[in-house]
Amino acid sequence: MSLFEIVVLCLLVAAVVAVLALRRAGRVVLASRMRERVVVTTKQGATFAGVLWQVDTRALVLREAQVVTGSGEHSLVDGELLVLVSDVAYLQKP
């Protein structure tokens, strides 16, 4: 194996480690908010309030969820609400 190939391999390994560390850091941030009340606003403009129950790399699960209207009124959602992470504009703690 040439020196160039070794350097390229080391750079690839470093990039993979960095990506994995960043993904883990994102999960830690959300995990610290588990079982707490949050407000989720989607990129489409819908807003939901509820207890952040479960999180993975693709979705959030809210329990005791409510739809929050522009006037501030809340309507209960039946069951759990699943929101795809790709649809989330932002998440906040009230």
N, C-alpha and C positions, 0 to 999 in steps of 0.2 A: 504494500500500500504506500503510495507516495505521500509526501508531506502535504501537498495540496488536498488530497482526499481526506487525510486525517483532520485538517483544519475545517474542511466543509462538513465532515461528520460531527465534529465538536460544535460547530455553529448550529447545526440542525438539532442536536441534543439540547443545547442551551435554549433554542427557540421553543421546543416542546415543553421543557421544564417551565419556562416563563409563562406560556399559555395555560398550563395546568395550574400554576400558582395563582394566576389572575382569576381563573374560573373558580377555584376554591375560595379565594378572598370574597368573590361576589356571593357565594353561598353562605359564607360566615356572616356577612352583613345582613342578609335576609334571615338567617337562622337566629340571629340575636333578637329579631322581632317576632319570632314565633309565639303564638298564643296571645298576641297583643292586638288591640284594635288598630286597624289601619284604614286609610282611604286610598283607593286605587282609581286613577283616571286613565282611561284608554286613549289611544291615539285618535280614535273616532269621536272622542268627547264624552263618552258615557262615564259616570262616576259611581263607584260602589264603595260602601263602608261595610266593614265586618271584621271578624277575627281571622288573622292569618293563621291557617291551620296546617298547611302543608306546602312545601316548595320543592321543585326540582328544576332542572335546567330549562324546562320547556313550559312549565305552568305554575300558577299559584292557585291554592284552594282557599276560599273564604267560607267560613261558617257564620251563622247568624247574619247573613248578608242582607244589605238593603241597597236599593237603587236610590241615589241622591239626585234630585231634580235641580234645575237651575234656580228654582225659588227656595231651595233648601229643604223641601219636603222629602221624607223617606218612605219608601214602599218596600215591604218585606219580600225577599226572594224565597221561594220554596226550596228546601234542601240546600246543598252546597253549591257554591258558584265557582266554576273553573275559569280562570282567565289565562290565556296564553301569554307568556312573557313577551313574545314578539309584538303583542298588541298593547303593552303597557307603556303609557307616556311617562307616568311617574307614580310613585307610591309614597305616602306620607303617614306619619303618626299624628293623629289629631291632638 
